[in-house]
Amino acid sequence: MTADADSRTRRGAEPAPPRRRHWWRWVGRVVAVLGVAALLTFWWTTLRLAEPASWPPPSAAISAADSVRATAAFAARSHPSVGDLDMRYGWSTAASIEPLPEGRRFFPRMLADIRAARSSIHLMQFGFRPGRVGGAFAAALEDALARGVEVRLVVDGYGSRISGGSRVMYDRLASAGAQIVVNDAVGLPRTGLWRDRSLAWSLAQFGHPEHRKLLIVDGRIAYIGGAGIEDHFMNGGFYDVMVRVTGDVVRQLQSVFLTTFRAHGGPLPATEAGLSRYFPVPADPGEKPVVVVGTKHARDVSALEVCRRLIDGARRRLDLTGPYLTDDDLIDRIAAAARRGVAVRLLVSKHSNSAVHDAALRRHYSELLAAGVQIWEYPHAVMHGKVLLADDTVLVGTVNLDDWSLYRSNEVALLIEDGATAELVERRLFLPCMAVSHPAEAPSGAWTRLIDWLADQLSYFL
């Protein structure tokens, strides 16, 4: 043993230097765990495609006569949220159903009914923004408030840019007495009336746009369709359809609005007596069979299930129009309908406002054309109406045929079983638009086909 080694032995081993505390590693692990938890939560609450049995309406579905009772029961709940909106509606009737294609037809009618309102105006919108059209509607609503009409609004915060360029308009409406609630699909969800909102301790709004468009005047007249209150629906940029409806079904649409208003923290009477003035019994309940369907993520996908039923059950004709048709299952069903001899026509945009959706649909052109489907590309505007016509039945409302609309957004539509209405829709919408459209061709070129294939792979997220 050397002297140095002997000396170290007598002194004992020198203590090891203290280890550094790599705190940042622990922070990284915590962030990773939280990130995984956030992704799983986002998938569960937003991205997953849940399919609860939603059609046909159950025996306990809400009738027109029961609408006020069901709405009062919902309003009486303690702090209901959007996640509690599980209302299911039964078959009802309409006295009149008037399809109004193009903003130059439906905006003046909507404004005329607002100006004639005597008791209440209820407006639900994805996109209600300032502009020529938005300004006209805001002015009409302010005039109604000045003459004592109650005005309530449900708007989507993202679609209506309520915290951006629209804030001044909404502040002015609120100051005039309008009661406004907002769906926060993006950002921190909040609840309560505009300018007095608080955090909503629920993720029921997040990732789920309030895409429904309803106008209900005095509880007697309703409008439903795909158009926002925005200039491009009037100036030729977007082609859309709104349907004016009267009859018993308006009471059910009133329930759709008021329960949603309450779910966002809007104040409502919680008794049938307090709510009855919003549900007047119509002088003419009508005889046209109709039912309210829609989408409420993980709770109701009746709109999807009705689309499948109509496509699979078509025997003579099947006409569809919409800006975003990307659901692979529905596309397969459409092709199958054509192969069994149904006259199938798709009316789509030459170019919509979403190149990804366009490419995802174009990926299926070869398959659809080979099956015998006629595809008509409308060149003059974004074909934004959402209408499905099968034999003598029509589905019209806010439902796009993509996965976000069919499974995740809040949507509403009317299923109408009436041959006269079907003929009117064909005569006013499909025939004139197809007359100025061009037949589609299957895409050619390796690069185009690759882009289309990639877009189609994203259809789950569209």
C-alpha angles and dihedrals in degrees: 000000000000124000092249093052091046090051092052090049092054093047092046125231115317112247115259115250113264115270117245116245104237093201091164090068090060091047089052092051092050091048091049092050091047091047093052090047091050092050092049090048091049091050093048097044099036121006104044116099103229117186112194114179101266107158139104102029111261123245089257093054115136115263124206090257091051095048096096092047093049092047092050091050090052093046090052093059117109108255099334116197136200087268089066094059098112098136114149121196129209132217115297139165138255127208095201133012115185119180111209114193119199129022093258087067105037103036095060091048092049092048092047091054091047090051090050094049116126106179118009143004118195118186126183116184143165093200120028107151139158118272138095093309097034090048092052091051093045091051092048090050092049090050090051091051090050091057093049102264116145113239124195127176134193111190137170111244095216099041093046096040087226095170094045131039093349098056096095092052093050093045089054093048091049091049089052090056105267115146107224130185126182134214109219104205089158123043130005110346114235136183137210136050121327113277091019103059128140133195114287109220092215136086093212092110099041113104093000111102119208092237098163120116116202135153118187120183121196089336088280107082127047135185122200130173145097105289127111123209093257136119097248090067088060105035098057099263094110127028113209145156132230121186123213112214136186131177138061095325090068088074090059092048087051088056090051089055100042096046089051091048090052093045089060092053099267114151117249137164109262097212134077090237091055094048101038094093089066092055107054116177105246119240087226113031090184134222104242108112112235137160133192115237133168151137128282109166114254090352108061133012096161091134090059093046092048091051090054092048093050095047094045093044099047113118107168112017140004120188122178134178132177141125098244120040107163108127104121095206093054091046090054090050091050091052090048090053091055092048091055091055104267115143099241123188127178118198109197139156120272083221121004125193090267118064091188093057090046092053094045091055093042088058087070098045094100092050094046096045092047089053090055101259115150110223116197119192114207108215104189104065145349104291095226104163118113108216133146118187118189117176102303098344128092131196113195132165139078101320117124117195095241128101096254092056097038096048112014116027125075103255138170134193141165121237106208122192101194127118094206091055091048091053091048092051091050092048097045101036119016103037098047093045095046090049090065096036130093128234111254125238129210111261118259131199128064094249094052092047091050092051090047092049092050091049090050090054088060094054091106088066097041 
